[in-house]
Amino acid sequence: MKTHFCSQHELVAAALRAGYWPEGCDPALRAHVESCDSCGDLVLVAQTLRRAHTEATQSARIASPGLLWWKAQLRRRNAAIQSVTRPVAVAEKIALLVMVLAVVALVVWQQSQLAAWLASIWEPLSSITEIPGALLIGFATLLLFGGFAVYLFTAKE
């Protein structure tokens, strides 16, 4: 597509930049724009862009300084809290890992005694009436609090 360069193109562009178009221009220049496709397109694009700019600046909402200050204070406070609690969260995770490793090491170390203990517990389980109620309540409590502890350690903040 070939575009031709109009000799009046610079005059039209200068009038548009200065804000003289169309009222402050020479009537001959307005007549030229009506007959020249290149200059007409220039005016159309420039007026559309100017109108869009005016609408955008009028519709822009400026937040109050107090609201901006308040949001900045909240961000600063949240960042400080996060930087303080990060080491605590890391320490919790390390403590949980050490506890799990200690339990695993204890189970491996006392494997034979643990097997004998489980066997001695398993024998009375054949009849549920022989298990003391306190033992059942103790295991249930241990399972309840153990599950709650696991939930607390794994819960996302």
C-alpha positions as CSV (number, residue, x, y, z in Angstrom):
1,M,0.0,0.0,0.0
2,K,1.5,3.3,-1.1
3,T,1.0,6.4,0.9
4,H,1.6,9.8,-0.6
5,F,3.1,12.6,1.4
6,C,1.0,15.7,1.4
7,S,2.7,19.1,1.4
8,Q,0.1,20.4,3.9
9,H,0.7,17.5,6.3
10,E,3.1,19.4,8.5
11,L,0.8,22.4,8.8
12,V,-2.1,20.1,9.8
13,A,0.0,18.3,12.4
14,A,1.2,21.6,13.8
15,A,-2.3,22.9,14.1
16,L,-3.4,19.7,15.9
17,R,-0.5,19.8,18.3
18,A,-1.1,23.4,19.2
19,G,-4.9,22.8,19.6
20,Y,-6.0,25.2,16.9
21,W,-7.8,22.6,14.9
22,P,-10.5,23.3,13.5
23,E,-11.6,26.7,14.8
24,G,-8.2,28.5,14.8
25,C,-7.1,27.3,11.4
26,D,-7.1,28.9,8.0
27,P,-10.3,28.0,6.1
28,A,-8.2,26.9,3.1
29,L,-6.4,24.4,5.4
30,R,-9.8,23.0,6.5
31,A,-10.9,22.7,2.9
32,H,-7.7,20.9,2.1
33,V,-8.2,18.4,4.9
34,E,-11.7,17.7,3.6
35,S,-10.3,16.8,0.1
36,C,-7.0,15.1,1.1
37,D,-7.4,11.5,2.5
38,S,-3.9,11.6,4.2
39,C,-4.6,14.8,6.1
40,G,-8.2,13.7,6.9
41,D,-6.9,10.4,8.4
42,L,-4.4,12.4,10.4
43,V,-7.1,14.7,11.8
44,L,-9.4,11.7,12.5
45,V,-6.7,9.8,14.4
46,A,-5.5,12.8,16.4
47,Q,-9.0,13.8,17.4
48,T,-9.8,10.2,18.5
49,L,-6.7,10.0,20.6
50,R,-7.3,13.4,22.1
51,R,-10.9,12.4,23.0
52,A,-9.7,9.1,24.5
53,H,-7.1,10.9,26.6
54,T,-9.7,13.4,27.9
55,E,-12.1,10.6,28.8
56,A,-9.3,8.6,30.6
57,T,-8.1,11.6,32.6
58,Q,-11.7,12.6,33.6
59,S,-12.6,9.0,34.7
60,A,-9.4,8.4,36.6
61,R,-10.0,8.4,40.4
62,I,-7.4,9.6,42.7
63,A,-7.4,7.9,46.1
64,S,-7.3,10.0,49.2
65,P,-3.9,10.5,50.8
66,G,-5.2,9.1,54.1
67,L,-6.2,5.9,52.4
68,L,-2.9,5.5,50.6
69,W,-1.0,6.1,53.9
70,W,-3.2,3.6,55.7
71,K,-2.6,0.9,53.0
72,A,1.2,1.6,53.1
73,Q,1.1,1.2,56.9
74,L,-0.7,-2.1,56.6
75,R,1.8,-3.4,54.0
76,R,4.7,-2.4,56.2
77,R,3.2,-4.0,59.3
78,N,2.4,-7.2,57.4
79,A,5.9,-7.4,56.0
80,A,7.3,-6.9,59.5
81,I,5.1,-9.6,61.0
82,Q,6.0,-12.0,58.2
83,S,9.7,-11.4,58.6
84,V,9.4,-12.0,62.4
85,T,7.3,-15.1,62.1
86,R,9.3,-16.8,59.4
87,P,12.1,-18.0,61.7
88,V,9.5,-19.4,64.1
89,A,7.8,-21.3,61.4
90,V,11.1,-22.7,60.2
91,A,11.9,-23.7,63.8
92,E,8.6,-25.5,64.2
93,K,9.2,-27.5,61.0
94,I,12.7,-28.4,62.2
95,A,11.4,-29.4,65.6
96,L,8.8,-31.6,64.0
97,L,11.4,-33.2,61.8
98,V,13.7,-33.9,64.7
99,M,10.8,-35.4,66.7
100,V,9.9,-37.7,63.9
101,L,13.5,-38.8,63.4
102,A,13.8,-39.4,67.1
103,V,10.7,-41.6,67.2
104,V,12.0,-43.5,64.1
105,A,15.4,-44.0,65.7
106,L,13.8,-45.1,69.0
107,V,11.6,-47.7,67.1
108,V,14.6,-49.0,65.2
109,W,16.8,-49.1,68.3
110,Q,14.2,-50.9,70.5
111,Q,12.7,-53.0,67.8
112,S,12.8,-56.3,69.6
113,Q,11.3,-54.9,72.8
114,L,8.6,-53.0,70.8
115,A,7.7,-56.3,69.0
116,A,7.4,-58.1,72.3
117,W,5.2,-55.3,73.7
118,L,2.9,-55.3,70.7
119,A,2.6,-59.0,70.9
120,S,1.6,-58.8,74.6
121,I,-1.0,-56.2,73.7
122,W,-2.3,-58.1,70.7
123,E,-3.1,-61.3,72.7
124,P,-5.8,-59.7,74.9
125,L,-7.3,-58.0,71.9
126,S,-8.8,-61.3,70.9
127,S,-11.6,-60.6,73.4
128,I,-12.6,-57.0,73.8
129,T,-13.9,-57.6,77.3
130,E,-10.5,-58.3,78.7
131,I,-9.1,-54.8,77.7
132,P,-9.3,-52.4,80.6
133,G,-11.5,-49.3,79.9
134,A,-8.7,-46.9,81.0
135,L,-6.4,-48.3,78.3
136,L,-9.0,-47.8,75.6
137,I,-9.7,-44.2,76.8
138,G,-5.9,-43.6,76.9
139,F,-5.4,-44.7,73.4
140,A,-8.4,-42.7,72.2
141,T,-7.1,-39.6,73.9
142,L,-3.6,-40.2,72.4
143,L,-5.1,-40.6,68.9
144,L,-7.3,-37.5,69.3
145,F,-4.5,-35.2,70.5
146,G,-2.0,-36.7,68.2
147,G,-4.2,-36.0,65.2
148,F,-4.9,-32.5,66.4
149,A,-1.1,-31.9,66.8
150,V,-0.5,-33.2,63.3
151,Y,-3.2,-30.9,61.9
152,L,-1.7,-27.9,63.7
153,F,1.7,-28.6,62.3
154,T,0.6,-29.1,58.8
155,A,-2.1,-26.4,58.6
156,K,-1.3,-23.5,56.3
157,E,-1.4,-20.1,57.8
